C-alpha cells in the first residue's frame, strides 16, 4: 500500500500538485473506496480492483504530462519560424509542410522546389545530361542520328556455288557486267571471292562459244575492281587442278582452258609471268595441254595484242552477210549429205533464233533454182524436222515464205517456171503439215489468160 501511495503522489505532483481531480472520472468511486478503507471492510476483490485503478490513473496522468510538454515545444517552434499567432493552440495546420512528429528543423523540403508536379525553384537552369546506357528508360533510337547498317553474314565455301551460279547464268542472258558486280557486292564473299572466276569459267565450258566470250569479258571487267590478279591466278590454279573432273563433262576442257588463260593474259587479267611460274612444275597431262595451248596462242600474236577473236564472234554480233553465207553453206552441205541432224547442229551453233527466217528463205529459193523434184522433197524434210523440233517457230516460217512471195516476180526473171514450182512446193509442205492453210492460200499464182497474136489487136482469146 505504501508503494501505491507513492506512485499516486508522484503522479499528482507531476499533474500540478492536486492529489484529487474532482472533475476526473472515477472520482465518486475513489471516495467510496476511501471510506471503505477507513472502515476496514475491504474484500480481496475490492482491494485488487483498487490497486488496478490506481495504476491506470497514474499512467493516464503520465501521458497527459508528456503530450502537454510536446505541444508547448511545437508552439515555440511555430513562433520561431513565423507561424500564425492567431491560430488556436493545439490546432493542426493542414497545409503546413513541417514534420508532424516534432523532428527536424521545420523547413520545407528542397527549399520549396520539390514535390509532385513541381518543376523546381524559380530561375533554376538545368544542364544537359548525357543519357546513361544503363538507365532502364534508355532509348537508343532517340539518341541523335541513328545509323543502321545491314550486316551480311559471310558466305561459306559450300554455299558459294548455290549463290554465284544463278548470277552467272542470268548474266549469260543479259550480258550486263555492271549488274553482276552489283549483285556480287551484296554478298559477303570474304576470302572465297576468287572462286567467282572459277565458277564462271566452269559454267561457260559446258555452254556455248558466246557464253565463253561473255565470261572472258566478265573476268576483264571484274579485274581490278572486285578481284585482283592474285585472286585470278589462284582461281586458274584451282581450275588446272580440277581439269580431270572437268573433262568428264567437257572433253575439250584443256584446250578451252588454255584459250581462257591466253585471253586473260592478253587482257591483263592474269600476271604476265603466269605461264613461266607453271613451266616444268605441272604433273597433270591435262594441265600441260592447257598451258601449251595458251603459250601457242600468245606466240601467234606480235606485241601482245588482245585476243578478241579467240572465241569468235557469236550470236547476233555477227554481220548479216556472214550469217547469210553460213546458212547457204549449211543448206548446200545438207543437199549433198542429206544429214538432218548435222544441219540442226550447225543451225544451233549459229545462235541466231531471230534470224531463222533467212534459212527458210534460202531453202525455198534453192528449191526454185534447182532442177527436178529431189531438192523439193529434201528441203521439205529439213523444214519438217526443224518445225517439229521447235527450232523454227511459226513466225519465222511464215516470214521466210512471205519474203519469197514478195520477191517471186523478180525470181521469175531468172527462173521462168518459178510460179509452178512454188505452187507445187507449197502444196507439198502443206500436206506434210509444215505450213498453215492460210499461208498456202496466200501463195501468188500466175494468170492463166493467154493473148492472141499481134494481128488480133490485143484481143484476149476466149
PEQUICOR-V739851 format. One line per field, one symbol per residue. phi: phi as a letter, one per 20 degrees, with the letter a starting at -180 (. if undefined). psi: psi as a letter, one per 40 degrees, with the letter a starting at -180 (. if undefined). A space follows every 50 residues. Layout:
BEGIN
phi: ???
psi: ???
END
This chain:
BEGIN
phi: .fffffffffffffepnefcdfeffmfffffffffffffmdeefffffff fffffffffffffffffffffffffffffffofffefffnfeefeeeffe emdnenefflmnddofmdepffnfdeefdffefeffefdffeemfeddce eeffffffefffeegfffffffedmdffffffffffeefmfeffffffff fffffeddfffffffffffffffnddcefffffffffffffeggefffec feffffffffffffffemedffeffffdfmddefffffffffffffffff dellffefdfdmedmfffffffffffffffffffffemefffffffffff lcffdfffffffffffffeedneffffffffffffffffnfdefffffff ffffffeffffffecgeffffffffffffffemecefffffeffcffefd effffemmfefe
psi: ddddddddddddddeeehdhhdeiiedddddddddddddffhiddddddd dddddddddddddddddddddddddddddddfiheeiihehhhdeheihe efiaeeiihffeeiiheheaihehhhihhhihdehdehhdeegahhhhhh hhihhideedddddddddddddddfhdddddddddehgdaeeddeddddd dddddeaiddddddddddddddheddhidddddddddddddedddddddg dfddddddddddddddefdiidfddddeheehdhdddddddddddddded hiffihgdfdeihiaeeiiddddddddddddddddddehddddddddddd fgdeeeddddddddddddeihiedddddddddddddddeedhiddddddd ddddddedddddddgdfddddddddddddddefdiidddddehiiiiehh iaideefeihh.
END
